[in-house]
Amino acid sequence: MVDRNPINKPPGGKYMAHYVGIDASFETANVCVVDDDGNLCLERKIEAEPDAIVESVQ
């Protein structure tokens, strides 16, 4: 859960709606995206190339 206490408001005043975790090796990367409640939004195994990683989380 995200602490939405105004005292802990991030710079710019916006909270992140999604969080991305990446576990990368030389050939593949596992990408996981969850929302601020911890619900799984995306889980994917992709090529460990920067363009593939960016495309998977856009």
N, C-alpha and C positions, 0 to 999 in steps of 0.2 A: 504494500500500500504506500502511496505517496503522501508525505506529510504536507498538507495544504495550509498549515499555519502561516499567516501573513508574515510572521517574523522570519520564516525560513524561505521566503520567496526568492527565486533565483534572479540573477541579473537579467534585466530586460522584462521581468515580470511574467514570463511564460513558463509553464510547466511542460515537460515532455509527455506526450501522449503514448509513445511507444519506446521500447528499449530494445537494442540489438546486441546479441552476443555472437561472436564469431570464433570458431575453433579452426584454425588453419594449419595445414601441413603443406608440403611441397606441391602436391598434385590436387588436393581437394580442400574445400572449406565447408564446414557445417555452419549454417546461419540459422539463428533462432530469434524471432521477434515476439515480444510480449507487450501487452498494454499495461497501463498503470495499475490495473487490478490484478495483474499476474496471469491473465488469460492468454493462451497460446494463439498467436495470429499467423505465424509462419514458421515452418521448420523444413529446411531444404539442404541437400548436399549438392554443392556446385563446384565448378573449376576454381582453383585458387588463383584467379586472375582478378586484378582490381576492377576491370569493367564488369565482369560477371557478378562480383560482390555488390557493386553499386547498383546494377540493374535489379538484383534480387530484392533490395530493400527500398526501392523507390515506389 
